[in-house]
Amino acid sequence: MPKATKNTKPRTTPAALKPVPRFGSEAAERAFWETHDSSEYVDWAGARAIRLPRLKPTSKSISLRLPVALLDAVRIEANRRDVPYQSLIKVWLSEKVAKKTVA
């Protein structure tokens, strides 16, 4: 097997790769890959980056209690901008998190 360079794993030849098991469900596959290193099963040397422009991020519905005055202020601002108030809340939350991660 070829030697590893600094901070990298040794490259595995395709013949030395382990076969990817068959999974009974997506949950079983997810559990497997959470505990196994994919480089033992897949030769990533030929991988290339791709863009998936139509892929939508998953979202989850939550229940959030807000003071009436705050919700009214958000709705007024959303109406002024001609956007749904839930969308405006998402934009504001996203902007705030982005600022926190940069700082």
N, C-alpha and C positions, 0 to 999 in steps of 0.2 A: 504494500500500500504506500502511496506517495507520502512524503513527510508534510507535516503541517507547517505553515508559515506562522509568524508571530500573530497571536490572537485569532487564528483560524483553525478549523478542524481539518484533519487530513481528508482529501477527496476520496470518495468511495467509487470504485469502478462499478459500472452497471451490473456486472456479473455478481458483485458482492452485495448488492442491494437486497434487502429483505422483501419478500412479496407483501403487498398491501392486503390485509385481510378483508374478507367480505363482512359487511355490517348488516344487521337486521333492521336497524332504524337509524335515523339521523342522530338521535340522542346517543346511541351506542358509538357511532363514529366520532361524535364530538368528545365523548368521554375518553376514547382511545387517543385522539390527537392531543388532548390536554395533558396526557401523561407520557407521550412518546415523542421522540425527536424525528421529525419528518425527513431529515437528511439521511437517515438509515434506510428509508423506503423510497425516496425520490431523488433522482439526480437533478439538482437545481442548477447545474452548470449551464444548461441550455435555456434556462428560463428567461423570459423577457417581460418587462413591465407592460401592462395594458391599461387602457382607460375604459371604464364602464359608465358612460355619461348618463344613461337612463336608469341606473341603479338608484333606488330611493333608500335612504337610511331607514332602518326600522324605528318605530316610535312606540311609546307606551302611554296609554291614557292614565292620568293621575287625577286625584281629587285634591284640590288646594283651597283651603279656607283663607279668605282675604277680608280685611275690614271693608265694609260697604263703601266708605268714602274713597278708599284706595281703588277698588274695582270701578267705581264711577269715574274717577279721574283717568284710569286706564282706558275705559270705554270712550270717554270724551276725546282723549288724544288719538285713539284709533280711528274714531269717526272723522276727526280733523284730517288725518292722513289717508282716509278712505281705505282702511284695511280692517280685517276682522281683529277684534281685540285679543283673541287667543294667539294669533300670528304675531301681533305686536309684543305680547308677553314673551313668546319664544325668541324673537329677535333680541329683545332687551336682555334676557337671560344669557343668550349665546354671546352677546357682546361683553357682558360682565365677566363671564367665565374666561373668554379669550383674553381680556385685560389682566385677569388674575394669573393666568398661566404665563404671560409675557413678563410680568413683574417679578 
